[in-house]
Amino acid sequence: MRIVVDTNLLVSGVIAAGLPRQLVDAARSGVFELCTSEVLLAELLDVLGRKKFAVRLAQAGLTAQGLVDDLRALAVVVWPTDVPRVVPTDADDDHVLAAALAGAADLIASGDKRDLLPLQSYQGMPIVTARQALVRLQLIDG
């Protein structure tokens, strides 16, 4: 199974314990194929580089660039040729959908309750929470 994990879940997955961390760990363990794009990796680097996260990462002996490089090496990185305007309230989220389409993802996992999750699906790919993704991967009970 190939999954695009939205930036908000990746950030949570690398800085805190919980369901997003379980999702990131499952990707690292090869339970599913993580799919992303250079645009999404750049967004992740930008977010992890913010002061509030930089302190936590430094305490853990990690860097934003190191985490992004690790995820890049782990993931299937796609280059969408087209980024259609789909999410009217946040154009950045269109890059998540474009990566999922370009990577022929089976699933999109997101924590974005305002913009992505309300869509429920895109081009036949379900858009689900971290919990729902873990249930689909049969890693936790529904």
C-alpha positions in Angstrom: 0.0 0.0 0.0 1.3 3.5 -0.9 0.3 6.4 1.3 0.8 10.1 1.2 1.1 11.5 4.7 0.3 15.2 5.1 2.9 17.5 6.6 1.0 18.0 9.8 1.0 14.3 10.5 4.7 14.0 9.6 5.6 16.8 12.0 3.6 15.2 14.8 5.1 11.8 13.9 8.7 13.0 14.3 8.4 15.2 17.3 5.8 13.5 19.6 4.5 10.1 20.6 1.0 9.0 19.4 -0.8 7.8 16.4 1.1 9.9 13.9 4.4 8.5 15.3 3.0 5.0 14.8 2.2 5.8 11.2 5.8 7.1 10.6 7.2 4.1 12.4 5.1 1.8 10.1 6.6 3.5 7.1 10.1 3.1 8.5 9.3 -0.6 9.1 8.2 -1.1 5.5 4.5 -1.8 6.4 3.6 0.7 3.7 5.3 2.8 1.1 5.5 6.4 2.0 4.9 8.7 -1.0 5.8 12.4 -1.1 7.0 15.1 -3.4 9.9 17.6 -3.2 7.3 20.4 -2.6 6.0 18.5 0.5 9.5 17.8 1.7 10.3 21.5 1.4 7.2 22.4 3.4 8.2 19.8 6.0 11.7 21.3 6.3 10.2 24.8 6.6 7.8 23.7 9.4 10.4 21.7 11.3 12.8 24.6 11.1 10.5 26.9 13.0 11.8 28.0 16.4 9.2 26.0 18.4 10.3 22.7 16.8 14.0 23.5 16.5 14.4 23.5 20.3 12.8 20.1 20.6 14.8 18.7 17.8 18.1 20.0 19.2 17.3 18.5 22.6 16.8 15.2 20.9 20.1 15.6 18.9 18.2 15.9 15.6 18.0 18.5 12.9 15.2 19.4 10.6 17.4 18.7 7.5 18.4 15.3 8.9 14.8 14.3 9.4 13.7 15.4 6.0 16.7 13.6 4.4 15.8 10.4 6.2 12.2 10.7 5.0 13.3 11.5 1.5 15.5 8.3 1.5 12.6 6.3 2.8 9.9 7.6 0.5 8.9 7.3 -3.1 9.4 10.9 -4.2 7.2 11.9 -7.1 7.3 15.0 -9.4 3.7 16.0 -10.1 3.5 17.6 -13.5 0.2 19.3 -12.7 -1.2 20.8 -9.4 -4.9 21.4 -10.0 -6.7 23.8 -7.7 -8.9 21.5 -5.7 -8.8 22.8 -2.1 -10.4 26.2 -2.2 -9.3 27.3 1.3 -5.6 26.2 1.1 -3.6 26.0 -2.1 -0.8 24.3 -0.3 -3.0 21.3 0.3 -3.4 20.9 -3.5 0.3 19.7 -3.5 -0.8 16.8 -1.2 -3.4 15.8 -3.7 -1.1 16.2 -6.6 1.6 14.0 -5.0 -1.0 11.3 -4.2 -2.2 11.4 -7.8 1.3 11.4 -9.3 2.4 8.6 -7.0 -0.7 6.5 -7.5 -1.3 6.4 -3.8 -3.9 4.2 -2.2 -4.6 6.5 0.6 -4.0 10.0 1.9 -3.5 10.4 5.7 -4.0 13.9 7.1 -4.8 15.7 10.3 -6.2 18.7 8.5 -9.8 18.8 9.7 -10.5 22.1 8.0 -9.4 21.5 4.4 -8.4 17.9 3.5 -10.4 15.6 5.7 -13.8 17.1 4.7 -13.1 16.1 1.1 -13.2 12.4 2.2 -11.5 11.3 -1.0 -9.8 12.5 -4.1 -9.8 10.7 -7.5 -10.8 7.5 -5.6 -8.2 7.8 -2.9 -9.6 8.0 0.6 -8.5 10.9 2.8 -8.3 9.6 6.3 -7.0 10.4 9.8 -3.9 8.8 11.3 -6.1 6.5 13.3 -8.1 5.4 10.2 -4.9 4.8 8.3 -3.6 2.6 11.1 -6.9 0.7 11.2 -6.7 0.1 7.4 -3.1 -1.1 7.8 -4.4 -3.5 10.5 -2.0 -2.0 13.1 -4.7 -1.0 15.5 -8.3 -2.1 16.1 -11.1 0.2 14.7 
